[in-house]
Amino acid sequence: MNVLPLSEDKKLSVTFRVEPGCLGPQGGALISDFCDIAQVAFQVLATDFIVWSIVPRSDKTLPETEYALMNKRISESQAGQYLELFDMKLDELESDFDDKLEALIVDYMKSDKAAHTA
């Protein structure tokens, strides 16, 4: 039986790399600020057993999403097995993440921060 919340070292680490282009032609200038805002926003999503890291995708050779457990990279299927321990499906988590990220992008692009950089 798992006792929630887990200690940080036992949580699934999810790194998501955001493409600057998703923020339009000025994305390169906006991406760091956007990732800081997204990092705060995602701190409420399944935080009992997930640690989120939302970062700019500056290296295209790295995967968009990366999973790790106890500082060791794991596969998508292993991440799915881990989440099943908490009655959660990886595809549902990813869908929730995508929906929230899309809404954040829309809100951010309407914000003053994006308007001042454009």
GUTORLUM-134621 format. One record per residue (C-alpha): z, y, x; residue in three letters; residue number from 1. Coordinates in nm, 2 decimals, padded with zeros to 4 digits, always signed. Example, Ala and Ser with C-alpha at 12.3 -4.5 7.8 and 13.67 -1.06 7.14 Angstrom:
+--------+--------+--------+---------+-----+
:     up :  north :   east : residuo : num :
+--------+--------+--------+---------+-----+
: +00.78 : -00.45 : +01.23 :     ala :   1 :
: +00.71 : -00.11 : +01.37 :     ser :   2 :
+--------+--------+--------+---------+-----+
REM end
This chain:
+--------+--------+--------+---------+-----+
:     up :  north :   east : residuo : num :
+--------+--------+--------+---------+-----+
: +00.00 : +00.00 : +00.00 :     met :   1 :
: -00.09 : +00.34 : +00.13 :     asn :   2 :
: +00.14 : +00.63 : +00.11 :     val :   3 :
: -00.04 : +00.96 : +00.06 :     leu :   4 :
: -00.09 : +01.20 : +00.21 :     pro :   5 :
: -00.16 : +01.01 : +00.53 :     leu :   6 :
: -00.09 : +01.14 : +00.88 :     ser :   7 :
: -00.38 : +01.33 : +01.03 :     glu :   8 :
: -00.47 : +01.05 : +01.27 :     asp :   9 :
: -00.51 : +00.80 : +00.99 :     lys :  10 :
: -00.74 : +01.02 : +00.77 :     lys :  11 :
: -01.11 : +00.99 : +00.77 :     leu :  12 :
: -01.27 : +01.27 : +00.97 :     ser :  13 :
: -01.59 : +01.39 : +00.81 :     val :  14 :
: -01.81 : +01.63 : +01.01 :     thr :  15 :
: -02.08 : +01.80 : +00.82 :     phe :  16 :
: -02.34 : +02.01 : +01.00 :     arg :  17 :
: -02.50 : +02.28 : +00.79 :     val :  18 :
: -02.85 : +02.39 : +00.87 :     glu :  19 :
: -02.89 : +02.76 : +00.92 :     pro :  20 :
: -03.21 : +02.76 : +00.72 :     gly :  21 :
: -03.02 : +02.68 : +00.40 :     cys :  22 :
: -02.91 : +03.04 : +00.41 :     leu :  23 :
: -03.26 : +03.18 : +00.42 :     gly :  24 :
: -03.45 : +03.36 : +00.70 :     pro :  25 :
: -03.13 : +03.53 : +00.83 :     gln :  26 :
: -02.95 : +03.19 : +00.84 :     gly :  27 :
: -02.89 : +03.20 : +01.21 :     gly :  28 :
: -02.69 : +03.52 : +01.18 :     ala :  29 :
: -02.50 : +03.40 : +00.88 :     leu :  30 :
: -02.42 : +03.03 : +00.95 :     ile :  31 :
: -02.10 : +03.07 : +01.15 :     ser :  32 :
: -01.94 : +03.29 : +00.88 :     asp :  33 :
: -02.06 : +03.06 : +00.61 :     phe :  34 :
: -01.92 : +02.75 : +00.78 :     cys :  35 :
: -01.58 : +02.93 : +00.81 :     asp :  36 :
: -01.58 : +03.00 : +00.44 :     ile :  37 :
: -01.70 : +02.64 : +00.36 :     ala :  38 :
: -01.43 : +02.50 : +00.58 :     gln :  39 :
: -01.16 : +02.67 : +00.38 :     val :  40 :
: -01.32 : +02.57 : +00.05 :     ala :  41 :
: -01.34 : +02.20 : +00.14 :     phe :  42 :
: -00.98 : +02.18 : +00.24 :     gln :  43 :
: -00.90 : +02.09 : -00.12 :     val :  44 :
: -01.14 : +01.80 : -00.15 :     leu :  45 :
: -00.96 : +01.46 : -00.11 :     ala :  46 :
: -00.73 : +01.61 : +00.16 :     thr :  47 :
: -00.48 : +01.33 : +00.12 :     asp :  48 :
: -00.71 : +01.10 : +00.32 :     phe :  49 :
: -01.00 : +01.32 : +00.46 :     ile :  50 :
: -01.01 : +01.58 : +00.72 :     val :  51 :
: -01.32 : +01.80 : +00.68 :     trp :  52 :
: -01.51 : +01.98 : +00.96 :     ser :  53 :
: -01.79 : +02.21 : +00.84 :     ile :  54 :
: -01.99 : +02.33 : +01.14 :     val :  55 :
: -02.33 : +02.49 : +01.21 :     pro :  56 :
: -02.60 : +02.24 : +01.29 :     arg :  57 :
: -02.72 : +02.38 : +01.62 :     ser :  58 :
: -02.82 : +02.04 : +01.77 :     asp :  59 :
: -03.09 : +01.87 : +01.56 :     lys :  60 :
: -03.03 : +01.54 : +01.75 :     thr :  61 :
: -02.69 : +01.51 : +01.59 :     leu :  62 :
: -02.66 : +01.36 : +01.24 :     pro :  63 :
: -02.60 : +01.59 : +00.95 :     glu :  64 :
: -02.29 : +01.39 : +00.85 :     thr :  65 :
: -02.07 : +01.20 : +01.08 :     glu :  66 :
: -01.76 : +00.99 : +01.01 :     tyr :  67 :
: -01.47 : +00.90 : +01.24 :     ala :  68 :
: -01.14 : +00.73 : +01.21 :     leu :  69 :
: -00.87 : +00.76 : +01.47 :     met :  70 :
: -01.11 : +00.96 : +01.69 :     asn :  71 :
: -01.37 : +00.68 : +01.69 :     lys :  72 :
: -01.71 : +00.73 : +01.52 :     arg :  73 :
: -01.77 : +00.48 : +01.24 :     ile :  74 :
: -02.07 : +00.40 : +01.03 :     ser :  75 :
: -02.15 : +00.52 : +00.68 :     glu :  76 :
: -02.07 : +00.17 : +00.54 :     ser :  77 :
: -01.74 : +00.16 : +00.73 :     gln :  78 :
: -01.66 : +00.51 : +00.58 :     ala :  79 :
: -01.74 : +00.37 : +00.24 :     gly :  80 :
: -01.50 : +00.07 : +00.29 :     gln :  81 :
: -01.23 : +00.31 : +00.40 :     tyr :  82 :
: -01.28 : +00.52 : +00.09 :     leu :  83 :
: -01.26 : +00.22 : -00.13 :     glu :  84 :
: -00.90 : +00.18 : -00.03 :     leu :  85 :
: -00.84 : +00.50 : -00.23 :     phe :  86 :
: -01.06 : +00.40 : -00.52 :     asp :  87 :
: -01.33 : +00.64 : -00.42 :     met :  88 :
: -01.70 : +00.57 : -00.36 :     lys :  89 :
: -01.88 : +00.73 : -00.07 :     leu :  90 :
: -02.18 : +00.82 : -00.28 :     asp :  91 :
: -01.96 : +01.00 : -00.53 :     glu :  92 :
: -01.78 : +01.19 : -00.25 :     leu :  93 :
: -02.11 : +01.29 : -00.10 :     glu :  94 :
: -02.24 : +01.40 : -00.44 :     ser :  95 :
: -01.93 : +01.61 : -00.50 :     asp :  96 :
: -01.97 : +01.75 : -00.15 :     phe :  97 :
: -02.33 : +01.84 : -00.21 :     asp :  98 :
: -02.26 : +02.01 : -00.54 :     asp :  99 :
: -01.98 : +02.21 : -00.40 :     lys : 100 :
: -02.19 : +02.31 : -00.09 :     leu : 101 :
: -02.48 : +02.41 : -00.31 :     glu : 102 :
: -02.25 : +02.63 : -00.52 :     ala : 103 :
: -02.09 : +02.78 : -00.21 :     leu : 104 :
: -02.44 : +02.87 : -00.07 :     ile : 105 :
: -02.54 : +03.04 : -00.39 :     val : 106 :
: -02.22 : +03.24 : -00.41 :     asp : 107 :
: -02.24 : +03.33 : -00.04 :     tyr : 108 :
: -02.60 : +03.45 : -00.07 :     met : 109 :
: -02.49 : +03.68 : -00.36 :     lys : 110 :
: -02.20 : +03.81 : -00.16 :     ser : 111 :
: -02.17 : +04.14 : +00.04 :     asp : 112 :
: -02.15 : +03.95 : +00.37 :     lys : 113 :
: -02.49 : +03.80 : +00.33 :     ala : 114 :
: -02.64 : +04.13 : +00.19 :     ala : 115 :
: -02.52 : +04.33 : +00.49 :     his : 116 :
: -02.67 : +04.09 : +00.74 :     thr : 117 :
: -03.01 : +04.06 : +00.57 :     ala : 118 :
+--------+--------+--------+---------+-----+
REM end
